[in-house]
Amino acid sequence: MRLVLSRLPARLRTTAHTKPSTRLVTMTGASTESIAHAAAPFHVSAYNLKGHSPVRDGDELSQPLEPADVRAFWDNMRPEKQPENTHVTTDVASLNIQELRELLTTIIHKKARKGAVAMELYTQQCCDIYESLDVDGRKAFLQTLAHEFCAPKAAAQTAAREYLDSAATAVDPAKYAHLARTLRDALTPQYTELFDQINRLPGGFAFLVHMRADMLDYIRNNRQDTAARAMSDGLMMKLETWIIGTLDLKRITWNSPAYTIEKLGQYESVHAVKSWLDVKRRLGNGRRCFGFFHRSVPMEPLVFVWVALSDSITSNVQTILQDCEPTLSSGEDAAKCAIFYSINSQPGLAGVDLGNFLIKRVVAVLRAELPNISTFCTLSPLPRFRAWLEQWLTPDRLHTPPNDITIPIQAQKDLIACVPGASTWTAALKNIIDSRGWTSDQVTLSAMEPVVRSLGAYYLVNLKRGKGNAAYDPVANFHLRNGACLHRLNWRGNTSYSGLRQSLGLMCNYNYVLDRIEDNNERYVRDGIIAFSGDDPYIAQAYKHSAKL
């Protein structure tokens, strides 16, 4: 996370840091250089401090960048050995909670006496303080904000009583509207004013995205903190509102700024980027990458998608990630399929549905650029499949396999034969997935394929989230809600460590049949009906079982 961009004159920034509330954080033992680094605005990163020219706001992604420049950038970005006591983060013990309350109160209740400039200075100072804190310090900051600056209960109760009393009696319409507005304001958490003030800062939107990522990390370890969860949800809705009309779709290429390419690796959560050669391959011939960029942060993608052009629907991701020179029958212009194999967004935007809009925009761009492409398909993970399977393989099922999943008799026998002493296919399956080395045994792999694909089809078609109609798997729900069809399950689709850990290597194609998207979306959202576009026998069998239910 980086500091909020402040374009205020240096004199004003200095003035802000000399106010009494700067005693909130004491940075003992830090060198002058490290303190300057900590107080640097959002655009003054380590890249600038090491002697490079700063990146100007508004530089376009089309700006050419030679490979030698990229290598030089990374050589200079490698962390150098730092002398002791030069760290810029401070611990929670250095945070004065009482003075933090006073600063937040000044911002939220607009107690600054010198107008908008002073409010901006106080807000900038609050952001700088937050950035200087370590994990525990930020935790204390967020707890204070969520619990002490939520909607005040007493004021909300008083406003509610007055509103209800006025509704029971004849009052002036103007007074009634005033009471309604007062009730609305009383029910609005106070921290929303802080979010509004931060968003007004240049670079403030990016700061809030990163701050929400910290909120989500905190909530994962403190699920009982409902106040923090409410604050995170409130900020999510704010971000979703602010995003509307401010996003630009851009293609990312090897000539894009190094800062942008760096973010692709940082935010890639599906197929990890291992090296610069890996990035170059994914941006090379027969490949595309598109991202949505917020206009206040024109070089950092909020959400991006990787696309592979091919002659047919790809069944495994190794073909895409490891192919240095993708094979197309007659070049890119003759490609028939566009495979969306990874969609990523910044962690702080979790819950904000940008992927749907991104896919639709990218489909339109690709159709215009490459009119021969007629198939738009994904190659997607099943991130919860193995975790579900391990829970499903209970002791009772190991002893007596259930009848609600159809596994061919011969497939059951073949799997049992792979594990001496196993009496059921479920016991054999658990023994195999709990062991090491099964991925290199061809006999075991052949025996597992029909069993795992049958279980995968059941998992996608029949498992629902809670009592609703939404698919249990989050990736499946995302694509099905967007109008895609369930197309094919791919055994050994992802043989990486992550792929085996998440889904035993199973992957799925979701097909965006353009003239069926709206109908598929309506049927899925309304009735939970999953559209099917392929001839996968395992998915077809799962559909038959679902129909019987």
N, C-alpha and C positions, 0 to 999 in steps of 0.2 A: 504494500500500500504506500502511496506517495502523498506528499503534503498538498493541501489545497492550493491551487494557483491564485496568487494575489498580484494583481497588476497595479495596486496602489503605489504611489511614490515611495521610494525607500525611506524618506523622512517620516512619512506617516506610519510606515511599518515599525520604524524604530521607536516612534512615540508610543505606539500600541504596546510594545514590549517593555516599556518603562513604567507602565501603570502598576499600581500596587498588587493587582491580582496575578502578576507574573510570579509571585511567590508560591503559586499553586504547585509548581514543579521545581525542584532543586537539582541541578545537573552538576553535582560535585565530581571533580576529577576529570571532567571532559575537557579536551583541548579546544582552543579557539576554532581550529579548523572543523572539528567534529560538531561543535555547537552551530557553526555556520551551516554545515551540511544539514543538521536537524531542522534549522529554521528556514531552509531554502524553500521557495514556493514550488508548486506542483511541477512546473516545467523545468526547474533547475535541478536535474537529477545528477546521479554520479557521472553520467555521460558528459554533462556540461562541466562539472567540477574538475574533471580530469583533463581539461584543456580543449575540449571539442566545441565547435560552434553550436549554439543552442538551436533546437528545432523550432522553426517559426510556426505559430498557430496558423492553420489554414493551408500548410503544405499539403499537396495532393498526393495520393498514393501512387500516382503515375510518375512521380519524380524518379529518374533513373538512378540506380545504385549499382556500381560495379561489384563483382564478387570480391575483389581485393579490398574495397571499402568495407564490405560486410565482415571480412576476416579481421581487418584492422579494428573495427568496432568491437568485436568480441574479444580480441586480444586485450583491449583497454578496459573492457567490462569485467574481466576476470578479477575476482577479489584479491587485493594485495594484502600482504601481512600487515596487520595493524598493530601499533604499539599498545601496550596495556593501558586500560582505563580511558580508551578513546571511544567507547561505545556511546551511541546517542540515545538509546532507550533508557528509561528510568523505571524503577520498580514502584510497586503500589505504596510502599512506605513513604515515598517522596510526594505522594499526591495528597494535598490538603483538601479533604472532602468538604469542609465548611466553606472554604474559599471557592471551591468548584460550584457549590450551591449558589453562592452569591453571583458568580459569573453567569451561570445558567439563568438565574432569576433576572439579571439585568437584560439578557438577550431576549428571553421568552416574554417578559412583561414590558419590554421596550423602555427601560428606565434610563437609558443613555440620554443625557441632556443636550447633546451636540448634534442630533439629527442622524441622517442616514449614514454619513461617513463614519461616525463613531460606532454605530451599530455594526457596520461592516468590519471595523477594526476589532471589536469585541468578538464577533463571530469567527473571524480569521484566527484570533488568538485562541479561541476554544478548540478549533481544529488543530492548530499547532500543538497544543497541549495533548490532545488525544493521540496524535501521531507520535509523540515522544514517549508514550507509555509502553511498557512491556505487556505481555498477555494478561497478567493479573491486574495491572493498572487499568487496562481497557475494560476488564471484567467489572471492576469497581465503578468505573465511569458509567458503563451501560446499566448496571444495577441501580445506581443513583438516578439516572435519567428515567428508567422504566418505572421505578417504585415511587419516586418523590415528585415526578413531573408528569404523572398521568392525569386523568380527569379527576378533579377534586370532588370527593363524594358529597361533602356537606353542601357545596355550591350547587351540585347537580340535583340533590334532593330538594333543596329550597326552590330552585327553578322549576322542578317538576311539579311541586305542590302548587306553586303560583299559576303555572300553566293549566293544571287540571281544575283549579278553582275558577279560573277565568272561563274555561270551557263550559262549566256548569251554570254560569251566569251570563247575562247579556252585557257585553263590554264593547267598547269602541274598537272597530276593526284594526285601527292603527295600533292600539295598545295590545291587542291580541297578537298581531304580527311581531310586535316588539318582544312579547313574552316568549313567542316561539323561537325567535332569534336568540334570546338569552338562554333558553334551554339547550338549543343546538350548540351554542358556544360553551356552555357548562359541560356538555357531554363530550366535547372534543378534547383529547389529551393535550396537555400543555406542550409536550415535546414536539408536536407537529409544527409549532411556530419556529423552533430551532431548525427543523428540517427545511422549512421554507426559507429561512435566512441563509442557511448553508447553500441551498440550491441557487440563490441569487449571486453567489460568488462565482467568478470565472473558475471552472474546474470543480465546482461544488457538486455537480451531479456525479462525477466519478468518485469523489470522496464518499458520498452517501452509498454508492454501490458497494464500495469496499467496506464501509462501516456495517452495512447489512450482512456482508459475508462474516464479519466478526460476530454479529448477533446470532447468526445461524450456528456458528461453531459453539457459542456459549449455550445455546438452547439444546444442542445435541447432548451436552453433558449435564444439563440442568432442566430436564423436561418438566419438572414440577413448577418451574417459574412461569406461571401463566401471564404475569405482567410483561415479562420480556418477550414472550410469544406474541402478545397483543401488539407490542411496539414494533416487532419485526413485520407483522402482517400489515400494520398501518403504514410503515415505510414502503413495503412492497406495493401497496395501492398507490402511494404517492409517486413512486418511480414509474409505475405503469401509466399513470396520467401524464407525467412530464415527458414520457417518451413519444407520445402521439405527435406525429407531424415533425419530429426532429431527427429522424433516422435517414441515412443515405446508404443505399446499397452500392458496394464497390467490389470489384474483383481484386483479389490479392495475388500478386505474382512475385517471382524471384527478384524483380526490380523494385518492389515496394520497399518503403523505409525499413531498416533493420529493426527499429523499435516495434513496428507492426508485426514483423515476422517473429520476433521474440515472443510476442503475446500469443501467437498461435501455439507455440510450444508450452507456454505457461498455463494456458487455459484448456489445452487438449486433455480430455478426461476419458476418452473411449479407447484410442490407440496411441499410447505414449510416443512422443517424438524423442528419438534417441540421439540424433546428431544433426548437424547442418546438412549433411548429405541426405538424410532422411527427409528434411523439409524440402530440399531442392527437388527430390524425387516426387514428392507429393504436389509440387507446383510445376512440374515439368510437362512434357508432351503427353497428351491424352488425359490430363488432369486439370481440375479447376478448383479454386477456393473462392468463396464469396462471403462477405461479412456485412453486417449492419453496423454503421458507425454513428455515434451521437455527435451532433454538430459542435458541441462544446469540447469533445475529445476526438478530434478527427483522425487520429492515428491509432486508436485502441479499439479493436472490434468488441462490441457488446455480445454478439452472437455470430458464429460463423459455421459454414458447412463445407466439407470436403466432397468433391465429386470426381468419379472416375468414368471416363468414356470408354465404351466397349461395344463389341459386336453382339453380345448376348448377356443375359442376366447372370452376374457373377455369383458363384456359390461359396467362395472362401476369400477372406480378407488378405491372406498371404499373397494371393495373386496380385492384389492391388499394391500392397505395401512393399513388397520385395522385388517387383518387376521394374528394373531400371529403365527399360525401353518398352513401354506398353505396345502390344501388338494389335494393330488395327488393320483390317484388310486393305483399305485404301485411304488411310490417313484419317484425321479427325473429322473431316467433312462427311465421311461415309459412316461415321459411328451411328449405331441404331439405338443404343441404350445409354442412359445417364444413371449411374449408380451413386446414390447418396450414402456414403459409408461412415460418416461421423458428423454429428451435429453437437455443437458445444456453446455454452454461454458462460458468462462470468458468474462465479458462485453467488454473488450478491443479488443476482437477478433470478434466483430460483423462485418458481411460481409465476413469473411474468412470461406469458406465452408469446415469445418472439419467433420460435422455430417455425410455427405454422405460417406466419407471414413471410419468413425468409424462404421457405421451400417454394411457396407460390410465386414469389418474385424471381427466384432463380430459374424455375421452370419456364417462365415467360422469357427471360434473357436467353436461355439455351435454345428455346424454340426459334427465336429470332436469329441467333447466330448460327445454329446448326439445324436446319429444317428437316434433315433426315432422321433426327432422333424422334422416335415414336413411343419409346418405353422409358418411364421415369420410375425407378425402383430403388429401394433401400437395401442395404446389407446391415442388419441391425443385431445388437446383442440381446440376450435374455438375462438381464443382470440379477434377477432374483431366482432363477430356475434351480440352481444347485442348492441354495439355502432352503427353498421350499421342498425339494426332493429329500434332503437329509432329515427334515422334520416329518415328512410324509412316511418315511421308512421307519415306522414305529415297531416295537417288539411284536405286537399282534400281527402287523402286516408282514413282518419277516417270517413268522411262523405260518400264517395263512394269507396268501396274496388276495387282495380284493378283486371283486368282479366288475368294478365300475370303470376299469381301464382295460381295453382289449389289446392283449399281447399275443401274437401268433404262437401256436403251440410249439412249432419247430424253433422259433426264436427263444422261447423259454428253455427248451432242452439244450440248445447251443450255449446259452449263457451259463446254465447250471454245470455243463461239462467243463467250463473254464475254471471252476472252483471245486477242487476235491472236497467232499464232505458236505457241500451245500445241498439242501433238500428242496429249496424253492428258488425261483428266479429273483425274488426280492432279496433273499439272503445273499445270493451270489452277487447281485448288483452292489449291495452295500459293502461286501467284502472287497470288491474290485475298486470302487471309488475311494475307499479308505486306505488302499494299498498304494505303493509306489511302483512305477515302472509299467503300469498298464498301458500307457500311451505309446509304448514302443513294441508292444506285442500285437502283431497283425491278427492273430487268431482271436484274441480278446476284443480288439477293435471291431472286427467283423461281426462278432456275436453281440456286441453292445449296440451297434447302430440301429437295428429295428426296435430294440427296447427303448433306447433313449429318445429316438424320434417319436415313438408312440407316446411316451410320457410328456415330451415337449409339446406335442399337438394337444394333448389333454390339458396341459398347463395353460396354453394360450387361449383355447376355445372355451373351456368350461370354468376356469377359476375366475371368480369375481372379487372385486374389492368391497369388503363389508357386505351390506345387504343390497347394494345397488347393482346396476348393470355394467359398470365399468370393468374392463379387464384388470386382473390383478397385477400383471406386469406393467410397470410404468412406461416403458418404451412402446409396448403394444398399444396401451391406452392412448399415448400421444399420437401415433400414426393413424390408428383407427378413428379417433376423434376428428382427425384432420381429413378423413374421407378415403383413406387408403384401404386396399384389400389385402387380406392375409394370402400370401402367394406360395411360399415354399420354405420348409425347414431344411437346413444344411448341416449335415453331420461333418465334423472336423472343419467347420467354418472359420473357427479362430483357435489355433493351436498354441497361442501364447500362454504364458503363465496366468495372466489375467483372464483370458478366455476360458481356460480349464477351470479356474477357481470359481468363476461366476456361473458357468453353464455347461461344464464338461466339454467345451468347444463347440456347442450348438449355436447356430445363428439363424436368422430368419429374414426372408425377403418380404417387404411390404410394397405392393404395387400401386402406384398412383395412376389409375385409369382415368384420364381427364374427363371423359364424358359421364363418369359415374361418381365423381367425388362428392357432389352435393347430395345425391341420393344416399350414398353410403354414410355420409356424416349424419344426416337426419335420422336414418334407421338405427344407427348405433347410439346416438345420444338419446333418442326417444325410447327405444325398445331394447337396446343392448345387442342388436343383431350384427354379427361380424360378417362382412363380405369376404368372399373367397374367389380368387381369380386364377388359380393354377390347377394342376392335376396331381398334387402331392397326395399319395394314397393314405398317408398317416393323418394328414389334416382332414381328408374326406371321411375317414373312419371316426375321427373325433366329432365331426359334424353329425354323423349318424347317431352316435351315442347321445349327443346333446339334444337332438330332435326327440329321442325316446324319453328323455327327461321332461 
